[in-house]
Amino acid sequence: MTSRPVRTRIAPSPTGMMHIGTARTALFNWLYARHTGGQFLVRIEDTDRERSTEANVEVIFDGLKWLGMESDEPPVFQFARADRHREAVAEMLEKGQAYRDYMTAEELEAERELARAEGRVVRSPWRDADPATWPDRPYAVRLKSPLDGETIVVDAVKGDVTFQNAGLDDLILLRSDGNPTYNLAVVVDDHDMGITHVIRGDDHLNNAARQTVIYKALDWEVPVWAHLPLIHGPDGAKLSKRHGAQAVSEFDDMGYLPETLRNYLAKLGWGHGDDEIFSDAQAIDWFDIKDVVSAPARLDWAKLNHLNNHYIRLADPVRLTALVVKILKSRDVTVRQGDEALIARTIPLVRDGAKTTLELADAVMFVLKIRPLELPERTVTQLADADLRARFVRLRAALSDVTDWGVPALEEALRRFAESEGVGMGKFGPQLRAILSGGAPAPDLAGAMTALGRDESLGRVDDALSLVA
């Protein structure tokens, strides 16, 4: 372990969406930095110039901002540091830790075939060549990896992982066009950024061995490695499009709250006892990278939905109103003056049953309908019955006598009305719900009337009665 102040990082490539696995990696880095009083940094690995677009960079920044995990320092862009990467290679050449490789493409392919046939890694004949024999042509620069012994990756999640040096090839540091390679750039950038803990997916475990050799070649302190298990789908297979959402933006579009995703992702590979729901402050207090498990984690949509419902019920109605209004506008629903206040009044009455903000938007639609509402055909037919229509005339009168237009008083009024009629709520409740909502999803009757208000509720009953007058 290191005695330096903790500095962690997330280093995504801006070549497309921000994957949920990247978000989980960012979260663990962020949590560990916060837990230790350290710093969380962001590096954009934008060396793939064709795919590293400005729009894709913004996708990363937007995703981190939405998740609430922005960098503690200005982000670092890897491509802009190419000269620094070349400086490090020059140092390794000078120290004899790297060498010029003049193999042509044809010679390299022949060496690869021979290495495969002999069951060994690629070794260049230029590894120990006399400089006097160097030809005047382009060359790559390779790391002079140790030929025997072993390299041990001390991993905070997986424990010690041993690699035989005979199986580590002399990886290319600089291509023949002078461009640095991934493993070199990562090591130089992490060193210069003062990164103490490299917390990333376990698909990088093999890279850790090669990067350890580079660190030692440069006489730099090797960071603490921590390789996280991958996220699998519910069926145990590697997460893919067939399992549903994969990108952070997709979870946002599907109506999940960022605090839900933070809580849920923290449970994918780490947990605090049996605690399923915990605040950011608790996660920061409890989190330690040594407690991460090495087995792959499975995405569980039922648990995610349950958790999102929990956070929707806790969220500020003003914030939920803004989210719902945004969703409605994206659906081309007209939000008139005064509608936002109506939505804000409705949300506390309907959110208990909403698993996502999309469902919450569905649940408030009934209050936005303009009178007269188009009623379900079945309801119109039922109201044509003289006895039921007469009952609704009496119900309308009973409701008009309610002075405290709130859920408790309305529930009591409906109960007393049912008793006075000698019937159960099932004899008029379904029709009243349809009258109030026009057939749209709505909360319980008292909640629906509270959301609509006295005048609108009675007006909708009057409209229904006028249809069959």
NUKE-998065 format. One record per residue (C-alpha): residue number from 1; residue in one letter; x, y, z. Coordinates in steps of 0.1 Angstrom, whole numbers. Example, Ala and Ser with C-alpha at 12.3 -4.5 7.8 and 13.67 -1.06 7.14 Angstrom:
BEGIN
{pt 1 'a' {123 -45 78}}
{pt 2 's' {137 -11 71}}
***
This chain:
BEGIN
{pt 1 'm' {0 0 0}}
{pt 2 't' {11 36 -5}}
{pt 3 's' {17 62 21}}
{pt 4 'r' {9 91 -3}}
{pt 5 'p' {-25 109 -1}}
{pt 6 'v' {-50 89 -22}}
{pt 7 'r' {-56 101 -57}}
{pt 8 't' {-79 80 -79}}
{pt 9 'r' {-90 85 -115}}
{pt 10 'i' {-115 74 -142}}
{pt 11 'a' {-100 73 -177}}
{pt 12 'p' {-127 66 -203}}
{pt 13 's' {-122 67 -240}}
{pt 14 'p' {-146 91 -258}}
{pt 15 't' {-156 67 -285}}
{pt 16 'g' {-193 63 -278}}
{pt 17 'm' {-217 60 -249}}
{pt 18 'm' {-207 60 -213}}
{pt 19 'h' {-212 24 -203}}
{pt 20 'i' {-228 14 -170}}
{pt 21 'g' {-196 -5 -162}}
{pt 22 't' {-176 27 -166}}
{pt 23 'a' {-200 45 -143}}
{pt 24 'r' {-196 18 -116}}
{pt 25 't' {-158 21 -119}}
{pt 26 'a' {-161 59 -116}}
{pt 27 'l' {-183 54 -85}}
{pt 28 'f' {-158 31 -68}}
{pt 29 'n' {-129 55 -75}}
{pt 30 'w' {-150 85 -63}}
{pt 31 'l' {-161 66 -31}}
{pt 32 'y' {-126 55 -22}}
{pt 33 'a' {-112 90 -28}}
{pt 34 'r' {-140 105 -6}}
{pt 35 'h' {-136 78 20}}
{pt 36 't' {-99 85 24}}
{pt 37 'g' {-101 123 21}}
{pt 38 'g' {-83 120 -12}}
{pt 39 'q' {-90 133 -47}}
{pt 40 'f' {-110 119 -77}}
{pt 41 'l' {-97 129 -111}}
{pt 42 'v' {-108 124 -148}}
{pt 43 'r' {-86 117 -178}}
{pt 44 'i' {-99 115 -213}}
{pt 45 'e' {-80 89 -233}}
{pt 46 'd' {-86 104 -267}}
{pt 47 't' {-59 89 -287}}
{pt 48 'd' {-83 73 -312}}
{pt 49 'r' {-87 105 -332}}
{pt 50 'e' {-114 92 -356}}
{pt 51 'r' {-138 82 -328}}
{pt 52 's' {-128 107 -301}}
{pt 53 't' {-153 134 -310}}
{pt 54 'e' {-161 165 -290}}
{pt 55 'a' {-197 152 -287}}
{pt 56 'n' {-185 119 -272}}
{pt 57 'v' {-163 138 -247}}
{pt 58 'e' {-194 158 -236}}
{pt 59 'v' {-213 125 -232}}
{pt 60 'i' {-187 115 -206}}
{pt 61 'f' {-188 149 -188}}
{pt 62 'd' {-226 149 -189}}
{pt 63 'g' {-228 114 -175}}
{pt 64 'l' {-204 121 -146}}
{pt 65 'k' {-222 154 -138}}
{pt 66 'w' {-256 136 -138}}
{pt 67 'l' {-241 110 -115}}
{pt 68 'g' {-227 137 -92}}
{pt 69 'm' {-191 126 -96}}
{pt 70 'e' {-172 155 -113}}
{pt 71 's' {-134 157 -112}}
{pt 72 'd' {-116 175 -84}}
{pt 73 'e' {-92 190 -109}}
{pt 74 'p' {-94 200 -145}}
{pt 75 'p' {-96 169 -167}}
{pt 76 'v' {-65 157 -184}}
{pt 77 'f' {-66 149 -222}}
{pt 78 'q' {-42 121 -231}}
{pt 79 'f' {-36 130 -268}}
{pt 80 'a' {-22 164 -258}}
{pt 81 'r' {5 147 -237}}
{pt 82 'a' {21 127 -266}}
{pt 83 'd' {54 147 -263}}
{pt 84 'r' {56 138 -226}}
{pt 85 'h' {50 101 -234}}
{pt 86 'r' {79 103 -259}}
{pt 87 'e' {101 118 -232}}
{pt 88 'a' {96 88 -210}}
{pt 89 'v' {105 65 -239}}
{pt 90 'a' {137 84 -245}}
{pt 91 'e' {145 80 -208}}
{pt 92 'm' {140 42 -211}}
{pt 93 'l' {161 40 -242}}
{pt 94 'e' {189 59 -224}}
{pt 95 'k' {187 35 -194}}
{pt 96 'g' {187 4 -216}}
{pt 97 'q' {151 -4 -206}}
{pt 98 'a' {138 -1 -241}}
{pt 99 'y' {152 -7 -276}}
{pt 100 'r' {147 2 -312}}
{pt 101 'd' {130 -24 -333}}
{pt 102 'y' {136 -22 -370}}
{pt 103 'm' {115 -53 -380}}
{pt 104 't' {95 -47 -411}}
{pt 105 'a' {58 -56 -413}}
{pt 106 'e' {67 -88 -431}}
{pt 107 'e' {94 -97 -406}}
{pt 108 'l' {71 -91 -377}}
{pt 109 'e' {44 -113 -392}}
{pt 110 'a' {70 -141 -397}}
{pt 111 'e' {82 -137 -361}}
{pt 112 'r' {46 -139 -349}}
{pt 113 'e' {40 -172 -368}}
{pt 114 'l' {72 -186 -355}}
{pt 115 'a' {64 -176 -319}}
{pt 116 'r' {29 -192 -321}}
{pt 117 'a' {45 -224 -335}}
{pt 118 'e' {70 -225 -307}}
{pt 119 'g' {45 -215 -280}}
{pt 120 'r' {63 -183 -269}}
{pt 121 'v' {58 -146 -271}}
{pt 122 'v' {72 -124 -298}}
{pt 123 'r' {109 -114 -294}}
{pt 124 's' {126 -90 -318}}
{pt 125 'p' {160 -99 -331}}
{pt 126 'w' {169 -62 -326}}
{pt 127 'r' {165 -65 -288}}
{pt 128 'd' {203 -67 -281}}
{pt 129 'a' {216 -55 -315}}
{pt 130 'd' {248 -34 -318}}
{pt 131 'p' {239 2 -325}}
{pt 132 'a' {264 1 -353}}
{pt 133 't' {240 -23 -372}}
{pt 134 'w' {210 0 -370}}
{pt 135 'p' {197 6 -405}}
{pt 136 'd' {185 40 -417}}
{pt 137 'r' {147 34 -417}}
{pt 138 'p' {117 39 -394}}
{pt 139 'y' {116 19 -362}}
{pt 140 'a' {93 12 -333}}
{pt 141 'v' {105 13 -297}}
{pt 142 'r' {98 -18 -276}}
{pt 143 'l' {100 -23 -238}}
{pt 144 'k' {129 -46 -228}}
{pt 145 's' {108 -69 -206}}
{pt 146 'p' {126 -93 -182}}
{pt 147 'l' {132 -127 -198}}
{pt 148 'd' {129 -148 -166}}
{pt 149 'g' {115 -146 -131}}
{pt 150 'e' {80 -133 -124}}
{pt 151 't' {60 -101 -121}}
{pt 152 'i' {35 -100 -92}}
{pt 153 'v' {5 -77 -94}}
{pt 154 'v' {-5 -70 -59}}
{pt 155 'd' {-42 -64 -63}}
{pt 156 'a' {-64 -50 -35}}
{pt 157 'v' {-94 -70 -49}}
{pt 158 'k' {-79 -102 -63}}
{pt 159 'g' {-49 -106 -41}}
{pt 160 'd' {-15 -114 -55}}
{pt 161 'v' {-16 -124 -92}}
{pt 162 't' {16 -138 -106}}
{pt 163 'f' {28 -135 -142}}
{pt 164 'q' {57 -154 -156}}
{pt 165 'n' {80 -129 -173}}
{pt 166 'a' {87 -154 -200}}
{pt 167 'g' {51 -149 -211}}
{pt 168 'l' {53 -111 -212}}
{pt 169 'd' {63 -98 -247}}
{pt 170 'd' {84 -68 -254}}
{pt 171 'l' {54 -46 -259}}
{pt 172 'i' {56 -16 -283}}
{pt 173 'l' {60 17 -266}}
{pt 174 'l' {62 39 -296}}
{pt 175 'r' {50 30 -331}}
{pt 176 's' {71 35 -361}}
{pt 177 'd' {52 68 -368}}
{pt 178 'g' {63 81 -333}}
{pt 179 'n' {28 77 -317}}
{pt 180 'p' {28 63 -281}}
{pt 181 't' {8 32 -273}}
{pt 182 'y' {-19 27 -247}}
{pt 183 'n' {1 9 -220}}
{pt 184 'l' {29 35 -221}}
{pt 185 'a' {6 65 -221}}
{pt 186 'v' {-15 51 -192}}
{pt 187 'v' {16 46 -170}}
{pt 188 'v' {31 81 -178}}
{pt 189 'd' {-2 98 -173}}
{pt 190 'd' {-10 80 -140}}
{pt 191 'h' {25 88 -127}}
{pt 192 'd' {23 125 -137}}
{pt 193 'm' {-12 128 -122}}
{pt 194 'g' {0 113 -89}}
{pt 195 'i' {-25 85 -91}}
{pt 196 't' {-20 62 -61}}
{pt 197 'h' {-48 37 -67}}
{pt 198 'v' {-57 24 -102}}
{pt 199 'i' {-92 10 -97}}
{pt 200 'r' {-106 -4 -130}}
{pt 201 'g' {-123 -34 -146}}
{pt 202 'd' {-106 -67 -144}}
{pt 203 'd' {-104 -69 -181}}
{pt 204 'h' {-73 -47 -175}}
{pt 205 'l' {-56 -72 -152}}
{pt 206 'n' {-32 -85 -179}}
{pt 207 'n' {-23 -49 -187}}
{pt 208 'a' {-13 -44 -150}}
{pt 209 'a' {16 -68 -154}}
{pt 210 'r' {30 -50 -184}}
{pt 211 'q' {24 -16 -169}}
{pt 212 't' {42 -28 -137}}
{pt 213 'v' {73 -36 -158}}
{pt 214 'i' {71 0 -173}}
{pt 215 'y' {68 15 -138}}
{pt 216 'k' {99 -4 -127}}
{pt 217 'a' {118 5 -159}}
{pt 218 'l' {113 41 -151}}
{pt 219 'd' {120 37 -113}}
{pt 220 'w' {86 50 -105}}
{pt 221 'e' {64 38 -76}}
{pt 222 'v' {39 13 -87}}
{pt 223 'p' {3 23 -78}}
{pt 224 'v' {-21 1 -58}}
{pt 225 'w' {-40 -21 -83}}
{pt 226 'a' {-76 -29 -78}}
{pt 227 'h' {-94 -48 -106}}
{pt 228 'l' {-132 -48 -103}}
{pt 229 'p' {-154 -77 -114}}
{pt 230 'l' {-174 -71 -146}}
{pt 231 'i' {-212 -65 -146}}
{pt 232 'h' {-232 -94 -160}}
{pt 233 'g' {-269 -95 -171}}
{pt 234 'p' {-295 -113 -150}}
{pt 235 'd' {-288 -145 -168}}
{pt 236 'g' {-251 -144 -158}}
{pt 237 'a' {-238 -136 -193}}
{pt 238 'k' {-217 -106 -200}}
{pt 239 'l' {-239 -75 -202}}
{pt 240 's' {-251 -67 -237}}
{pt 241 'k' {-278 -49 -256}}
{pt 242 'r' {-302 -78 -252}}
{pt 243 'h' {-302 -72 -214}}
{pt 244 'g' {-316 -37 -219}}
{pt 245 'a' {-299 -4 -210}}
{pt 246 'q' {-262 -2 -210}}
{pt 247 'a' {-254 35 -211}}
{pt 248 'v' {-258 60 -183}}
{pt 249 's' {-278 82 -206}}
{pt 250 'e' {-302 54 -212}}
{pt 251 'f' {-309 50 -174}}
{pt 252 'd' {-316 87 -173}}
{pt 253 'd' {-339 85 -203}}
{pt 254 'm' {-357 55 -187}}
{pt 255 'g' {-366 76 -156}}
{pt 256 'y' {-340 65 -130}}
{pt 257 'l' {-327 90 -105}}
{pt 258 'p' {-289 95 -102}}
{pt 259 'e' {-290 87 -64}}
{pt 260 't' {-307 54 -73}}
{pt 261 'l' {-279 45 -97}}
{pt 262 'r' {-252 55 -72}}
{pt 263 'n' {-268 33 -45}}
{pt 264 'y' {-275 4 -69}}
{pt 265 'l' {-240 4 -86}}
{pt 266 'a' {-224 5 -52}}
{pt 267 'k' {-241 -28 -44}}
{pt 268 'l' {-227 -44 -76}}
{pt 269 'g' {-195 -59 -63}}
{pt 270 'w' {-195 -42 -29}}
{pt 271 'g' {-219 -40 0}}
{pt 272 'h' {-221 -32 37}}
{pt 273 'g' {-235 -62 54}}
{pt 274 'd' {-272 -66 45}}
{pt 275 'd' {-278 -29 39}}
{pt 276 'e' {-295 -25 5}}
{pt 277 'i' {-304 12 8}}
{pt 278 'f' {-279 38 21}}
{pt 279 's' {-271 75 16}}
{pt 280 'd' {-241 89 -2}}
{pt 281 'a' {-227 98 32}}
{pt 282 'q' {-230 63 45}}
{pt 283 'a' {-215 48 13}}
{pt 284 'i' {-185 72 17}}
{pt 285 'd' {-181 63 54}}
{pt 286 'w' {-183 25 48}}
{pt 287 'f' {-166 20 15}}
{pt 288 'd' {-132 4 13}}
{pt 289 'i' {-117 -11 -19}}
{pt 290 'k' {-105 -42 0}}
{pt 291 'd' {-142 -51 6}}
{pt 292 'v' {-150 -54 -31}}
{pt 293 'v' {-157 -90 -41}}
{pt 294 's' {-140 -106 -71}}
{pt 295 'a' {-170 -124 -85}}
{pt 296 'p' {-190 -108 -113}}
{pt 297 'a' {-220 -88 -103}}
{pt 298 'r' {-255 -93 -119}}
{pt 299 'l' {-278 -65 -130}}
{pt 300 'd' {-312 -70 -113}}
{pt 301 'w' {-339 -48 -128}}
{pt 302 'a' {-364 -57 -100}}
{pt 303 'k' {-340 -44 -73}}
{pt 304 'l' {-332 -14 -94}}
{pt 305 'n' {-369 -5 -98}}
{pt 306 'h' {-376 -10 -61}}
{pt 307 'l' {-347 12 -52}}
{pt 308 'n' {-358 39 -77}}
{pt 309 'n' {-393 39 -62}}
{pt 310 'h' {-377 45 -27}}
{pt 311 'y' {-358 75 -40}}
{pt 312 'i' {-388 89 -59}}
{pt 313 'r' {-407 88 -26}}
{pt 314 'l' {-379 107 -9}}
{pt 315 'a' {-373 133 -36}}
{pt 316 'd' {-383 169 -33}}
{pt 317 'p' {-416 174 -52}}
{pt 318 'v' {-403 205 -67}}
{pt 319 'r' {-374 186 -83}}
{pt 320 'l' {-398 158 -94}}
{pt 321 't' {-421 184 -109}}
{pt 322 'a' {-393 197 -131}}
{pt 323 'l' {-384 162 -142}}
{pt 324 'v' {-420 153 -150}}
{pt 325 'v' {-425 186 -169}}
{pt 326 'k' {-394 178 -190}}
{pt 327 'i' {-407 143 -198}}
{pt 328 'l' {-442 156 -207}}
{pt 329 'k' {-427 183 -231}}
{pt 330 's' {-406 156 -247}}
{pt 331 'r' {-438 138 -254}}
{pt 332 'd' {-453 169 -270}}
{pt 333 'v' {-478 173 -241}}
{pt 334 't' {-488 209 -237}}
{pt 335 'v' {-481 222 -203}}
{pt 336 'r' {-503 253 -198}}
{pt 337 'q' {-499 281 -173}}
{pt 338 'g' {-507 268 -139}}
{pt 339 'd' {-501 232 -148}}
{pt 340 'e' {-468 230 -130}}
{pt 341 'a' {-484 239 -98}}
{pt 342 'l' {-511 213 -104}}
{pt 343 'i' {-485 187 -112}}
{pt 344 'a' {-466 196 -80}}
{pt 345 'r' {-498 192 -60}}
{pt 346 't' {-504 158 -76}}
{pt 347 'i' {-470 142 -73}}
{pt 348 'p' {-471 135 -36}}
{pt 349 'l' {-504 117 -41}}
{pt 350 'v' {-492 94 -69}}
{pt 351 'r' {-455 88 -65}}
{pt 352 'd' {-458 59 -41}}
{pt 353 'g' {-466 36 -70}}
{pt 354 'a' {-441 50 -95}}
{pt 355 'k' {-410 29 -102}}
{pt 356 't' {-396 55 -126}}
{pt 357 't' {-401 92 -134}}
{pt 358 'l' {-417 81 -167}}
{pt 359 'e' {-444 63 -147}}
{pt 360 'l' {-447 93 -125}}
{pt 361 'a' {-453 114 -157}}
{pt 362 'd' {-480 89 -167}}
{pt 363 'a' {-496 92 -133}}
{pt 364 'v' {-501 129 -134}}
{pt 365 'm' {-516 131 -169}}
{pt 366 'f' {-552 128 -155}}
{pt 367 'v' {-550 162 -139}}
{pt 368 'l' {-540 179 -172}}
{pt 369 'k' {-570 168 -191}}
{pt 370 'i' {-593 195 -203}}
{pt 371 'r' {-630 193 -197}}
{pt 372 'p' {-652 179 -208}}
{pt 373 'l' {-633 146 -207}}
{pt 374 'e' {-639 118 -231}}
{pt 375 'l' {-651 89 -209}}
{pt 376 'p' {-646 52 -216}}
{pt 377 'e' {-675 38 -235}}
{pt 378 'r' {-682 13 -208}}
{pt 379 't' {-686 41 -182}}
{pt 380 'v' {-710 60 -204}}
{pt 381 't' {-731 29 -209}}
{pt 382 'q' {-732 23 -171}}
{pt 383 'l' {-742 59 -163}}
{pt 384 'a' {-772 55 -187}}
{pt 385 'd' {-787 32 -160}}
{pt 386 'a' {-812 53 -142}}
{pt 387 'd' {-804 39 -107}}
{pt 388 'l' {-767 44 -111}}
{pt 389 'r' {-772 79 -125}}
{pt 390 'a' {-795 88 -95}}
{pt 391 'r' {-768 75 -72}}
{pt 392 'f' {-743 98 -88}}
{pt 393 'v' {-766 127 -84}}
{pt 394 'r' {-767 120 -46}}
{pt 395 'l' {-730 114 -46}}
{pt 396 'r' {-724 148 -62}}
{pt 397 'a' {-745 164 -35}}
{pt 398 'a' {-727 146 -7}}
{pt 399 'l' {-693 157 -22}}
{pt 400 's' {-704 193 -25}}
{pt 401 'd' {-710 194 13}}
{pt 402 'v' {-674 185 20}}
{pt 403 't' {-657 216 34}}
{pt 404 'd' {-622 203 40}}
{pt 405 'w' {-612 192 5}}
{pt 406 'g' {-583 168 14}}
{pt 407 'v' {-577 131 14}}
{pt 408 'p' {-589 123 50}}
{pt 409 'a' {-622 143 47}}
{pt 410 'l' {-629 129 12}}
{pt 411 'e' {-622 93 23}}
{pt 412 'e' {-646 98 52}}
{pt 413 'a' {-672 113 29}}
{pt 414 'l' {-670 84 4}}
{pt 415 'r' {-672 59 32}}
{pt 416 'r' {-703 76 47}}
{pt 417 'f' {-719 78 13}}
{pt 418 'a' {-714 41 7}}
{pt 419 'e' {-730 33 41}}
{pt 420 's' {-760 56 34}}
{pt 421 'e' {-765 38 1}}
{pt 422 'g' {-761 4 17}}
{pt 423 'v' {-735 -7 -9}}
{pt 424 'g' {-698 -12 -12}}
{pt 425 'm' {-674 12 -29}}
{pt 426 'g' {-673 -12 -59}}
{pt 427 'k' {-709 -1 -68}}
{pt 428 'f' {-698 34 -78}}
{pt 429 'g' {-660 37 -73}}
{pt 430 'p' {-649 24 -107}}
{pt 431 'q' {-673 48 -125}}
{pt 432 'l' {-662 77 -103}}
{pt 433 'r' {-625 70 -111}}
{pt 434 'a' {-633 69 -148}}
{pt 435 'i' {-652 102 -145}}
{pt 436 'l' {-623 119 -127}}
{pt 437 's' {-595 105 -149}}
{pt 438 'g' {-611 99 -183}}
{pt 439 'g' {-597 64 -181}}
{pt 440 'a' {-561 75 -174}}
{pt 441 'p' {-541 61 -145}}
{pt 442 'a' {-550 78 -113}}
{pt 443 'p' {-545 74 -76}}
{pt 444 'd' {-572 64 -51}}
{pt 445 'l' {-605 83 -54}}
{pt 446 'a' {-598 107 -25}}
{pt 447 'g' {-563 114 -38}}
{pt 448 'a' {-575 120 -73}}
{pt 449 'm' {-601 145 -61}}
{pt 450 't' {-575 162 -38}}
{pt 451 'a' {-552 166 -68}}
{pt 452 'l' {-579 180 -91}}
{pt 453 'g' {-594 203 -65}}
{pt 454 'r' {-630 209 -55}}
{pt 455 'd' {-642 228 -85}}
{pt 456 'e' {-626 206 -111}}
{pt 457 's' {-637 174 -94}}
{pt 458 'l' {-673 184 -91}}
{pt 459 'g' {-672 199 -126}}
{pt 460 'r' {-661 165 -141}}
{pt 461 'v' {-689 148 -123}}
{pt 462 'd' {-713 174 -137}}
{pt 463 'd' {-700 168 -172}}
{pt 464 'a' {-705 130 -169}}
{pt 465 'l' {-740 135 -156}}
{pt 466 's' {-749 158 -185}}
{pt 467 'l' {-738 131 -210}}
{pt 468 'v' {-767 109 -199}}
{pt 469 'a' {-792 136 -188}}
***
